Each structure stands twice: as C-alpha cells, then as structure tokens.
Amino acid sequence: MSPVGIVIGVVVILVIWIIAIYNGLVKMRNNRENAFADIDVQLKQRHDLVPQLLGAVKGYMEHERGTFESITKARQKAISASSVNDKIAAEKELTTALSGLNIQVEAYPDLKASQNFMQLQNELSDIENKLAAVRRFFNSATKELNIAVQKFPNVLFAGMFGFKTEPMFDLGTTERQAMDKAPEVKF
C-alpha cells in the first residue's frame, strides 16, 4: 500500500470518528431538549392550576397579599421565560413562592377543609410529583450530555461544534437550605 493510500485511510477513519463524536453529542443534546419538553408539559399544567388555587384561597387570606403577589410575579416570569436556563431559574422562584403559600395555608384550618381547595391542592401535589419525575429524567439527560462533552476525546471537538456543559434543574440554594432544616411538627 502506498503512503498516500495510508494517509487517505487514516484521514477517512479520523473523519468517521469525528462524525461519530458529533452525532453522539447531537443525540444527547436532543435527549436533553426532549426531557425539558416533558417538563414544559407539566409546567403548563402547573401554571394553569395556580390561578385556580389562588382563587380558592384568596377569600381566606385577603390580608396575605404579599404571598399572592410573589406567586403571581413568579408565575408570570415562568410563563414568559424563553430559554431552558431562564425557565429553570423562573421555575425555582415559582416553587419557592408556592412553598410560601403552603405555609400560609396552615394558618387557615377552614380553608384546608374546603372540598374545592383540597381538590386543587391534590392536583397541584400530583403535578409536583410528575414534575419531580420529569426533572430527574431531564437531569439524567443533562448529566449524560455533560459527561460526553467533558470526556476525552470529545472535549477536543465539543467546543468547536458549539457543545458546552449545561445546568441541571436543581432545587437552588434557597430550597436546599429549607430542605436541610428539620421539619416542624405541630399538633
């Protein structure tokens, strides 16, 4: 075999190898985007349910206007966020605001006994559980992409092709601090 044939063979193998790396990264990026689309579906349901829940609670908590305003603002930010990273940040803010609502509700035993409120609360709880599941899937897809972008030899080409590590959809520092505290039990 001639030296030119060997060089051509090596170049062809190198090109096929680079194409395989690129295609693998594209597949992982698309898996991540698909996983976020699943989150979007649950977020849409959550955004539609929040005004109903607030309406049911509003009569009982008229003086708790700050809670309603923070939830409404956080919901609007979440709805208008356009990029995946903006949506992640906005949803963290909405989750924190909704946690504040749950704390406020504890002060109103009559509200907790309302059938309409309980149904809405159960629906919200169901959506939150589904969100947790699709966030885990999203984070798994993100982790897979981040590992692929960072490992050798992919790291040599990932930047050239526009791939970078992406953020996880996590609790954020405020929620994490709240999770670190022991739960308060009241009788």
DRENGUTI-9140 format. One line per 3 residues: their letters; for each residue x, y, z of N, C-alpha, C. Coordinates in Angstrom, 3 decimals, decimal comma, always signed. Each point is the difference from the previous one (the first is absolute). Layout:
BEGIN
a = X:Y:Z:X:Y:Z:X:Y:Z ~ ...;
***
This chain:
BEGIN
msp = +0,850:-1,173:+0,000:-0,850:+1,173:+0,000:+0,896:+1,236:+0,000 ~ -0,396:+0,976:-0,783:+0,820:+1,205:-0,141:-0,195:+0,934:+1,192 ~ +0,972:+0,856:+0,249:-0,110:+0,956:+1,109:-1,212:+0,919:-0,163;
vgi = -0,352:+0,343:-1,203:-1,165:+0,848:-0,232:-1,274:-0,753:+0,398 ~ -0,064:-1,269:-0,312:-1,154:-0,821:+0,364:-0,143:-0,122:+1,503 ~ +1,127:-0,135:+0,684:-0,024:-0,087:+1,464:-0,504:+1,317:+0,598;
vig = +0,495:+1,119:-0,511:-0,421:+1,312:+0,497:-1,493:+0,199:-0,254 ~ -0,446:-0,369:-1,181:-1,425:+0,134:-0,321:-0,826:-0,892:+0,932 ~ +0,444:-1,211:+0,245:-0,700:-0,909:+0,909:-0,091:+0,563:+1,407;
vvv = +1,108:+0,546:+0,511:+0,024:+0,590:+1,331:-0,945:+1,209:+0,062 ~ +0,021:+0,829:-1,046:-0,872:+1,176:-0,038:-1,473:-0,430:-0,018 ~ -0,322:-1,017:-0,780:-1,382:-0,491:-0,067:-0,433:-0,533:+1,369;
ilv = +0,835:-0,764:+0,653:-0,323:-0,526:+1,333:-0,171:+1,147:+0,996 ~ +0,875:+0,992:-0,072:-0,092:+1,160:+0,887:-1,307:+0,762:-0,236 ~ -0,375:+0,197:-1,238:-1,243:+0,708:-0,325:-1,209:-0,790:+0,514;
iwi = -0,002:-1,317:-0,214:-1,103:-0,836:+0,483:-0,079:+0,073:+1,524 ~ +1,128:-0,022:+0,667:+0,062:+0,076:+1,455:-0,560:+1,337:+0,497 ~ +0,374:+1,113:-0,627:-0,486:+1,329:+0,382:-1,510:+0,098:-0,246;
iai = -0,466:-0,560:-1,109:-1,437:-0,002:-0,292:-0,748:-0,783:+1,069 ~ +0,554:-1,119:+0,425:-0,636:-0,810:+1,047:-0,081:+0,786:+1,315 ~ +1,050:+0,706:+0,348:-0,005:+0,837:+1,207:-1,079:+1,075:-0,118;
yng = -0,024:+0,686:-1,135:-0,981:+1,069:-0,210:-1,424:-0,543:+0,092 ~ -0,264:-1,099:-0,689:-1,348:-0,578:+0,016:-0,414:-0,441:+1,400 ~ +0,924:-0,538:+0,766:-0,302:-0,385:+1,379:-0,359:+1,215:+0,844;
lvk = +0,748:+1,086:-0,167:-0,290:+1,220:+0,755:-1,354:+0,595:-0,408 ~ -0,303:-0,034:-1,292:-1,293:+0,503:-0,480:-1,138:-0,824:+0,599 ~ +0,166:-1,308:+0,014:-1,030:-0,874:+0,569:-0,235:+0,334:+1,473;
mrn = +1,071:+0,199:+0,749:-0,147:+0,304:+1,429:-0,621:+1,374:+0,224 ~ +0,362:+0,971:-0,834:-0,603:+1,329:+0,127:-1,499:-0,079:-0,293 ~ -0,373:-0,761:-1,021:-1,418:-0,157:-0,328:-0,757:-0,752:+1,083;
nre = +0,643:-0,997:+0,627:-0,633:-0,692:+1,130:-0,276:+0,969:+1,141 ~ +0,949:+0,899:+0,250:-0,181:+1,002:+1,057:-1,145:+0,937:-0,348 ~ -0,048:+0,460:-1,237:-1,082:+0,894:-0,417:-1,349:-0,709:+0,063;
naf = -0,040:-1,266:-0,373:-1,229:-0,783:+0,094:-0,435:-0,144:+1,457 ~ +0,962:-0,233:+0,875:-0,314:-0,119:+1,422:-0,569:+1,313:+0,524 ~ +0,534:+1,127:-0,468:-0,547:+1,275:+0,455:-1,390:+0,236:-0,576;
adi = -0,281:-0,516:-1,175:-1,348:+0,117:-0,567:-1,003:-0,714:+0,912 ~ +0,397:-1,137:+0,582:-0,861:-0,696:+0,961:-0,238:+0,873:+1,233 ~ +1,029:+0,697:+0,445:-0,143:+0,912:+1,129:-0,962:+1,124:-0,377;
dvq = +0,137:+0,521:-1,219:-0,862:+1,085:-0,462:-1,481:-0,364:+0,078 ~ -0,332:-1,233:-0,339:-1,395:-0,446:+0,058:-0,513:+0,097:+1,441 ~ +0,785:-0,499:+0,934:-0,410:+0,048:+1,406:-0,037:+1,434:+0,517;
lkq = +0,945:+0,829:-0,450:+0,018:+1,395:+0,432:-1,237:+0,739:-0,502 ~ -0,429:-0,301:-1,215:-1,205:+0,613:-0,559:-1,206:-0,346:+0,874 ~ -0,112:-1,262:+0,386:-1,107:-0,396:+0,879:+0,096:+0,718:+1,341;
rhd = +1,208:+0,113:+0,499:+0,208:+0,687:+1,280:-0,395:+1,466:-0,117 ~ +0,418:+0,647:-1,094:-0,313:+1,413:-0,197:-1,504:+0,219:-0,145 ~ -0,699:-0,945:-0,619:-1,448:+0,110:-0,143:-0,718:-0,240:+1,322;
lvp = +0,570:-0,822:+0,852:-0,643:-0,343:+1,266:+0,199:+1,075:+1,070 ~ +1,111:+0,693:-0,046:+0,319:+0,977:+1,044:-1,081:+1,078:+0,139 ~ -0,504:+0,610:-1,088:-1,057:+1,018:+0,196:-1,266:-0,571:+0,654;
qll = -0,334:-1,233:-0,322:-1,171:-0,630:+0,627:+0,232:-0,184:+1,498 ~ +1,184:-0,455:+0,338:+0,340:-0,202:+1,399:-0,003:+1,329:+0,754 ~ +0,573:+1,017:-0,619:+0,018:+1,317:+0,636:-1,410:+0,545:+0,181;
gav = -0,867:-0,226:-0,981:-1,379:+0,455:+0,113:-0,704:-0,655:+1,169 ~ +0,238:-1,291:+0,187:-0,638:-0,718:+1,110:+0,508:+0,496:+1,351 ~ +1,246:+0,393:+0,057:+0,616:+0,403:+1,256:-0,211:+1,484:+0,297;
kgy = -0,198:+0,786:-1,028:+0,013:+1,453:+0,118:-0,978:+0,533:+1,047 ~ -1,212:-0,526:+0,017:-0,983:+0,492:+0,960:+0,430:-0,210:+1,438 ~ +0,709:-1,078:+0,260:+0,449:-0,292:+1,357:+1,220:+0,829:+0,395;
meh = +0,751:+0,412:-0,972:+1,299:+0,607:+0,311:+0,149:+1,393:-0,607 ~ -1,047:+0,781:+0,014:+0,047:+1,301:-0,668:+1,160:+0,864:+0,500 ~ +0,307:-0,104:+1,263:+1,061:+0,847:+0,550:+1,402:-0,548:-0,303;
erg = +0,096:-1,164:-0,575:+1,309:-0,574:-0,334:+0,381:+0,342:-1,443 ~ -0,201:+1,239:-0,349:+0,189:+0,469:-1,375:+1,417:-0,255:-0,534 ~ +0,997:+0,103:+0,847:+1,389:-0,201:-0,448:+0,223:-1,389:-0,568;
tfe = -0,613:-0,990:+0,608:+0,134:-1,378:-0,495:-0,589:-0,111:-1,395 ~ -1,200:+0,573:-0,194:-0,641:-0,059:-1,313:+0,818:+0,729:-1,057 ~ +0,511:+1,167:+0,384:+0,784:+0,777:-0,965:+1,267:-0,738:-0,409;
sit = +0,680:-0,620:+0,956:+1,239:-0,709:-0,345:-0,294:-1,208:-0,888 ~ -1,098:-0,709:+0,268:-0,360:-1,153:-0,836:-0,381:+0,468:-1,397 ~ -0,790:+1,069:-0,074:-0,431:+0,508:-1,306:+1,197:+0,469:-0,819;
kar = +0,917:+0,743:+0,628:+1,194:+0,467:-0,715:+0,875:-1,174:-0,432 ~ +0,179:-0,962:+0,890:+0,838:-1,162:-0,329:-0,632:-0,808:-1,124 ~ -1,321:-0,156:+0,029:-0,697:-0,737:-1,061:+0,177:+0,715:-1,328;
qka = -0,140:+1,323:-0,001:+0,139:+0,759:-1,245:+1,415:-0,116:-0,553 ~ +1,001:+0,073:+0,874:+1,384:-0,186:-0,449:+0,182:-1,380:-0,609 ~ -0,581:-1,012:+0,644:+0,139:-1,375:-0,481:-0,665:-0,174:-1,359;
isa = -1,143:+0,626:-0,189:-0,703:-0,113:-1,275:+0,768:+0,716:-1,103 ~ +0,583:+1,145:+0,306:+0,663:+0,799:-1,042:+1,464:-0,379:-0,233 ~ +0,563:-0,868:+0,824:+1,397:-0,423:-0,203:+0,113:-0,725:-1,338;
ssv = +1,063:+0,310:-0,729:+0,109:-0,578:-1,341:+1,051:-1,104:-0,103 ~ +1,137:+0,181:+0,611:+1,039:-1,027:-0,113:-0,146:-1,031:+1,108 ~ +0,619:-1,139:-0,190:-0,047:-1,057:+1,006:+0,555:+0,510:+1,319;
ndk = +1,128:+0,690:-0,036:+0,621:+0,490:+1,234:-0,866:+1,049:+0,693 ~ -0,661:+0,891:-0,778:-0,908:+0,979:+0,591:-1,197:-0,689:+0,642 ~ -0,510:-1,042:-0,653:-1,139:-0,738:+0,545:+0,391:-0,698:+1,299;
iaa = +1,199:-0,551:+0,042:+0,453:-0,665:+1,223:+0,029:+0,997:+1,154 ~ +0,579:+1,181:-0,231:+0,085:+1,016:+1,050:-1,391:+0,479:+0,418 ~ -0,879:+0,229:-0,967:-1,346:+0,490:+0,310:-0,806:-1,051:+0,748;
eke = +0,158:-1,259:-0,360:-0,748:-1,061:+0,681:+0,486:-0,187:+1,428 ~ +1,281:+0,216:+0,251:+0,501:-0,051:+1,379:-0,686:+1,077:+0,836 ~ -0,141:+1,184:-0,592:-0,649:+1,108:+0,703:-1,476:-0,316:+0,271;
ltt = -0,686:-0,592:-0,978:-1,410:-0,366:+0,188:-0,145:-1,077:+1,070 ~ +0,890:-0,968:+0,003:-0,051:-1,055:+1,018:+0,157:+0,593:+1,392 ~ +0,910:+0,943:+0,149:+0,199:+0,666:+1,289:-1,250:+0,777:+0,409;
als = -0,610:+0,707:-0,950:-1,206:+0,770:+0,295:-1,153:-0,924:+0,395 ~ -0,139:-1,126:-0,697:-1,061:-0,949:+0,344:+0,220:-0,607:+1,379 ~ +1,244:-0,183:+0,386:+0,291:-0,487:+1,350:-0,499:+0,993:+1,038;
gln = +0,147:+1,284:-0,306:-0,519:+1,038:+0,894:-1,507:-0,077:+0,135 ~ -0,689:-0,349:-1,081:-1,452:-0,158:+0,046:-0,381:-1,148:+0,925 ~ +0,711:-1,098:-0,099:-0,302:-1,149:+0,862:+0,165:+0,354:+1,471;
iqv = +0,995:+0,796:+0,307:+0,207:+0,428:+1,390:-1,159:+0,877:+0,453 ~ -0,455:+0,910:-0,881:-1,102:+0,889:+0,344:-1,291:-0,787:+0,218 ~ -0,219:-1,026:-0,804:-1,223:-0,801:+0,075:-0,128:-0,682:+1,359;
eay = +1,119:-0,361:+0,601:-0,023:-0,675:+1,301:-0,735:+0,832:+1,056 ~ -0,024:+1,314:-0,172:-0,635:+0,881:+0,986:-1,524:+0,055:-0,163 ~ -0,544:-0,660:-1,019:-1,434:+0,093:-0,286:-0,628:-1,394:-0,043;
pdl = -0,387:-0,565:+1,142:-0,555:-1,353:+0,028:-1,290:-0,131:-0,803 ~ -0,831:+1,049:-0,041:-1,240:-0,075:-0,786:+0,305:-0,175:-1,483 ~ +1,043:+0,657:-0,459:+0,395:-0,106:-1,409:+0,431:-1,422:-0,329;
kas = +0,756:-0,608:+0,890:+0,475:-1,359:-0,248:-1,169:-0,989:-0,063 ~ -1,136:+0,350:+0,622:-1,160:-0,889:-0,024:-0,857:+0,204:-1,249 ~ +0,244:+1,070:-0,755:-0,789:+0,292:-1,202:+0,264:-1,060:-1,067;
qnf = -1,089:-0,591:-0,513:+0,109:-1,063:-1,009:+0,693:+0,505:-1,265 ~ -0,358:+1,186:-0,447:+0,592:+0,563:-1,214:+1,494:+0,210:+0,187 ~ +0,354:+0,557:+1,146:+1,415:+0,221:+0,259:+0,765:-1,317:+0,061;
mql = -0,572:-0,984:+0,673:+0,671:-1,300:+0,137:+0,209:-0,653:-1,371 ~ -0,988:+0,111:-0,872:+0,145:-0,572:-1,346:+1,122:+0,706:-0,758 ~ +0,016:+1,326:+0,065:+1,062:+0,754:-0,672:+1,363:-0,323:+0,606;
qne = +0,041:-0,112:+1,316:+1,255:-0,326:+0,686:+0,495:-1,379:-0,422 ~ -0,924:-0,960:-0,126:+0,382:-1,347:-0,450:+0,504:+0,015:-1,436 ~ -0,655:+0,791:-0,848:+0,460:+0,116:-1,387:+1,396:+0,617:-0,059;
lsd = +0,208:+1,028:+0,807:+1,317:+0,640:+0,030:+1,049:-0,980:+0,516 ~ -0,351:-0,760:+1,016:+0,919:-1,001:+0,535:+0,346:-1,042:-1,068 ~ -1,009:-0,431:-0,756:+0,220:-0,957:-1,078:+0,932:+0,572:-1,066;
ien = -0,240:+1,248:-0,372:+0,857:+0,644:-1,000:+1,424:+0,136:+0,529 ~ +0,142:+0,357:+1,275:+1,338:+0,131:+0,587:+0,732:-1,346:-0,013 ~ -0,728:-1,085:+0,271:+0,618:-1,329:-0,057:+0,428:-0,351:-1,422;
kla = -0,840:+0,322:-0,968:+0,362:-0,251:-1,405:+1,189:+0,861:-0,403 ~ +0,004:+1,253:+0,471:+1,139:+0,881:-0,286:+1,292:-0,571:+0,564 ~ -0,074:-0,529:+1,200:+1,193:-0,599:+0,613:+0,522:-1,143:-0,873;
avr = -0,912:-0,812:-0,523:+0,413:-1,128:-0,841:+0,627:+0,479:-1,307 ~ -0,615:+0,968:-0,656:+0,563:+0,451:-1,282:+1,266:+0,821:+0,212 ~ +0,129:+0,658:+1,155:+1,260:+0,697:+0,302:+1,136:-1,005:+0,178;
rff = -0,304:-1,126:+0,645:+1,039:-1,038:+0,141:+0,451:-0,487:-1,368 ~ -0,956:-0,221:-0,909:+0,347:-0,440:-1,346:+0,811:+1,074:-0,720 ~ -0,414:+1,265:+0,148:+0,727:+1,114:-0,613:+1,422:+0,074:+0,537;
nsa = +0,142:-0,109:+1,321:+1,333:+0,058:+0,600:+0,859:-1,178:-0,436 ~ -0,601:-1,144:-0,192:+0,740:-1,157:-0,492:+0,503:+0,253:-1,424 ~ -0,865:+0,550:-0,841:+0,401:+0,326:-1,377:+1,072:+1,088:-0,008;
tke = -0,140:+0,977:+0,907:+0,997:+1,074:+0,102:+1,346:-0,562:+0,458 ~ -0,044:-0,891:+0,985:+1,233:-0,621:+0,497:+0,690:-0,785:-1,110 ~ -0,779:-0,751:-0,762:+0,571:-0,779:-1,101:+0,665:+0,913:-1,030;
lni = -0,664:+1,106:-0,337:+0,572:+0,956:-0,943:+1,264:+0,635:+0,574 ~ -0,050:+0,434:+1,261:+1,157:+0,657:+0,617:+1,212:-0,937:+0,063 ~ -0,241:-1,255:+0,329:+1,100:-0,965:+0,039:+0,601:-0,162:-1,391;
avq = -0,869:-0,125:-0,993:+0,489:-0,173:-1,377:+0,787:+1,219:-0,466 ~ -0,442:+1,189:+0,378:+0,691:+1,232:-0,411:+1,364:+0,106:+0,679 ~ +0,107:-0,500:+1,228:+1,216:+0,182:+0,782:+1,027:-1,110:-0,176;
kfp = -0,431:-1,170:-0,462:+0,960:-1,111:-0,047:+0,861:+0,054:-1,261 ~ +1,163:-0,569:+0,134:+0,953:-0,050:-1,102:-0,368:-1,155:-0,913 ~ +0,023:+0,115:-1,247:+0,476:+1,070:-0,866:-1,084:+0,987:-0,420;
nvl = -1,240:-0,203:+0,465:-1,099:+0,884:-0,394:+0,297:+1,460:+0,320 ~ +0,661:+0,240:+1,132:+0,298:+1,357:+0,427:+0,810:+0,755:-1,066 ~ +0,753:-0,710:-0,803:+0,793:+0,635:-1,053:-0,886:+0,612:-1,084;
fag = -1,183:-0,572:-0,208:-0,855:+0,431:-1,096:-1,292:+0,677:+0,469 ~ -0,412:-0,235:+1,223:-1,279:+0,514:+0,483:-0,090:+1,517:-0,125 ~ +1,010:+0,698:+0,435:+0,008:+1,458:-0,084:-0,077:+0,499:-1,431;
mfg = +0,715:-0,671:-0,893:-0,036:+0,393:-1,413:-1,403:-0,147:-0,583 ~ -0,741:-0,981:+0,471:-1,333:-0,265:-0,527:-1,093:+0,735:+0,786 ~ +0,389:+0,801:+0,992:-0,963:+0,795:+0,753:-0,640:-0,720:+1,175;
fkt = +0,573:-1,096:+0,435:-0,530:-0,728:+1,155:+0,709:+0,479:+1,253 ~ -0,760:+0,119:+1,075:+0,562:+0,424:+1,286:-0,759:-0,713:+1,104 ~ +0,543:+0,045:+1,212:-0,730:-0,600:+1,113:-1,233:+0,852:+0,277;
epm = -1,066:-0,656:+0,379:-1,283:+0,655:+0,227:-0,376:-0,132:+1,472 ~ -0,795:+0,954:+0,511:-0,381:-0,066:+1,415:-1,070:-1,058:+0,257 ~ +0,040:-0,533:+1,197:-1,020:-0,933:+0,457:-1,223:+0,792:+0,456;
fdl = -1,122:-0,662:+0,124:-1,223:+0,601:+0,541:-0,052:-0,432:+1,458 ~ +0,606:+0,799:+0,874:+0,089:-0,389:+1,408:-0,841:+0,913:+0,875 ~ +0,047:-0,237:+1,286:-0,808:+0,759:+0,946:+0,425:+1,450:+0,124;
gtt = +1,265:+0,282:-0,192:+0,504:+1,338:+0,248:+0,373:+0,136:+1,464 ~ +0,721:+1,036:+0,321:+0,537:+0,139:+1,355:-1,096:+0,250:+1,034 ~ -1,012:+0,782:-0,338:-1,064:+0,297:+0,972:-0,754:-1,260:+0,372;
erq = -0,429:-0,750:-0,990:-0,741:-1,237:+0,259:+0,887:-1,031:+0,701 ~ +1,264:-0,054:-0,369:+0,909:-0,963:+0,621:+0,172:+0,321:+1,481 ~ +0,099:+1,296:+0,336:+0,114:+0,381:+1,406:-1,254:-0,390:+0,769;
amd = -1,164:+0,170:-0,618:-1,255:-0,384:+0,649:-0,052:-1,515:+0,209 ~ +0,532:-0,761:-0,958:+0,001:-1,456:+0,110:+0,953:-0,481:+1,091 ~ +1,042:+0,791:+0,272:+0,971:-0,382:+1,016:-0,542:+0,166:+1,425;
kap = -1,057:+0,803:+0,156:-0,589:+0,210:+1,325:-0,913:-1,171:+0,337 ~ -0,027:-0,326:+1,278:-0,903:-1,055:+0,451:-1,445:+0,486:-0,130 ~ -0,917:-0,877:-0,404:-1,398:+0,427:-0,118:-0,595:+0,350:+1,366;
evk = -0,886:+0,985:-0,011:-0,665:+0,419:+1,218:-1,310:-0,780:+0,118 ~ -0,167:-0,703:+1,107:-1,196:-0,808:+0,224:-0,879:+0,729:+1,002 ~ -1,281:+0,227:-0,405:-0,954:+0,687:+0,888:-1,187:-0,914:+0,235;
f = -0,472:+0,003:+1,232:-1,193:-0,776:+0,359:-1,120:+0,901:+0,410;
***
